[in-house]
């Protein structure tokens, strides 16, 4: 699964460059045959505008949200993209400067305003960004583009028009929600975000949004908090990017990457501060792992601990014989990986890119197992009796239960990230296959498949080609878990038609078809296939 290619020419720099939106869909040139069951849209989100006027955005998660769409119909394919008209985008374009502070770029006060109006706006506090560049998912019959703040943006996925901005704070006690909800087969959406808990201490709330309502009312209006996880530290919540869900439990991993709330609140009083300035990390803290019952929501107060690690993406979680098994794309140690994702780093020449990645945390796919009844064995004994895993759990004298993982994949500076599974068939259930984007020193250059039982791997890779997260689409006639295809958008900057949707056979990652267009595309993060 390790990358076979070097990238000395630095073509990858092109995926971090501004592009224009399209006025109308472009027809794609298809080679191979599009499977007949692929009829619908591949929707993807990422940054598309990397500077405003003379002001650059500095971090990978700052560029303004661009939505991409490949439409499939009767073997014909078109490509379309539009910027999402968020407040952050519209005001930046209108004022030709960065108006709303992003993840790693701060907005300065308007130089044209006089000192009095500046003084008053300074006390109004900061505007939280609505730049929804991370993911898109359905709620009821609607679709929302999202980031990690309290704002989500409703979009028309046929025309890519921006419809309206929704503030989740209007409905539930939450400071923000992740871009990685868990969606049940009936359309129920669960998500997690930090909040103010009892007695002004911090906590994390799991929010439940019901499926499409019979009376056609907006499901978001019926959002409710179903369970609350405590925070290991009173004023410092952990950064949370995703969570795990089995048929009956939620799994929440609280890493040592903390948001210093006092710094955060103070940051907006100091000119020139951004979100990245408010993160801190401490090896001593280690990792806390929490579980809760799903229905009815109930926090289970066991103290599961693990060594310090970074985590963005859960792969899957399931229950087996009194245990909860969950697989994660982790980064070793306590340092925040986002520190290495400044655009200046990613646009360096290849030798510099490699040098930066050498000192960064190292990626590893890990399986952890939680015993649902940790008190049945004595202290110091391994509590895990599943025959197929080497992951352990041990009760310590202080009542904490120490978890050691089984490593499913590890390659130095070669990450298995942006994981996907056959979500329809296997989410929250025992499974065999995971698919991912392979990062080579943080540069996305291959598509990977992992058998989590045997650790066998498969790779798709071509020179100077930079793919995105692969989305699995099941063959309706298929029986096996990997009967289906993977859809990914690949950018090959030197090619005549530099952007294409690649369709791979999910069994062996062999190419089935590609649909190429003659425009360049920037990096995308997450998305969905809408049948």
BELLINFEN-V480727 format. One record per pair of residues at least 24 apart in sequence whose C-alpha atoms are under 7 Angstrom apart, sorted by the first residue. I is the first residue (numbers start at 1). J is the second residue. Records with the same first field share a line. If there is no record, write none. Layout:
BEGIN
I->J  J
END
This chain:
BEGIN
1->448  457  458  459
2->411  414
3->440
5->463
7->350  464
8->350
10->349  350
11->464  493
12->466
13->347
14->493
15->521  522  523
16->522  523
17->50  522
18->48  49  50
19->48  49
21->81  82  83
22->80  81  82
24->80
25->78  79  80
26->78  79  80
27->77  78  79
28->77  78  79  515  516  517
29->515  516  517
30->514  515  516
31->513  514  515
32->512  513  514
33->512  513
34->75  513
37->475
38->72
39->72  73  531
40->71  72  73  530  531
41->69  70  71  72  529  530  531
42->69  70  71  528  529  530
43->68  69  70  527  528  529
44->68  69  524  526  527  528
45->133  134  135  524  525  526  527
46->133  134  523  524  525
47->133  523  524
48->522
52->92  93  96  97  98
53->96  97
55->97  98
57->105
58->104  105  342  343
59->103  104  105  341  342  343
60->341  342  343
61->103
62->102  103  104  105
64->89  131  133
65->131  132  133
66->133
77->515
82->160
84->162
85->162
86->130  131
87->130
88->129  130  131
100->127  129
101->129  274
102->129  274
103->274  275  276
104->274  275  276
105->274
106->272  273  274
108->271  272
125->268
126->268
134->179  525  526
135->179  525  526  527
136->527  528
137->528
139->189  211
140->187  211  212  219
141->212
146->179
147->179
148->176  177  178  179
149->176  177
150->175  176  177
171->221  223
172->223  224  225
174->205
178->241  242
180->241  242
186->211
187->211
194->237
201->234  235
202->231  234  235  237
203->228  229  230  231
204->228  229  230  231
205->229
226->297
227->297  298  299
228->299
229->299
235->260  261
236->260  261
241->312  313
242->312  313  314
243->314
244->314  316  317
245->317  428
246->317  318  319  428  429
247->428
248->293  294  295
249->291  292  293  294
250->291  292  293  294
251->290  291  292
252->289  290  291
253->288  289  290
254->287  288  289
255->286  287  288  308  309  310
256->281  282  283  285  286  287  308  334
257->281  334  336
281->334  335  336
282->334
283->308  334
303->400  401
304->400  401  402  403
305->400  401  402  403
306->402  403  404
308->333  334
309->333  334
310->334  336
313->418
315->419  420
316->427  428
317->428  429
318->428  429  430
322->371  372
323->369  370  371  372
324->369  370  371
325->368  369  370
326->367  368  369
327->366  367  368
328->365  366  367
329->364  365  366  416  417
330->363  364  365  366
331->361  362  363  364
332->361  362  363
333->361
335->361
337->361
353->441
354->441
357->413  441
362->412  413
363->410  413  414  415
364->409  410  415
365->407  408  409  410
366->405  406  407  408
367->391  405  406  407  408
368->403  404  405  406
408->452  455
409->455
413->440  441
414->438  439  440  441
415->439  440
418->469
420->470  471  472
421->472
422->472  481
435->470
436->469  470
437->468  469  470
458->508  509
459->509
460->509
464->492
465->490  491  492
466->490  491  492
467->491
468->524  525
469->525  526
471->528
482->506  507
483->507
491->521
493->520
END
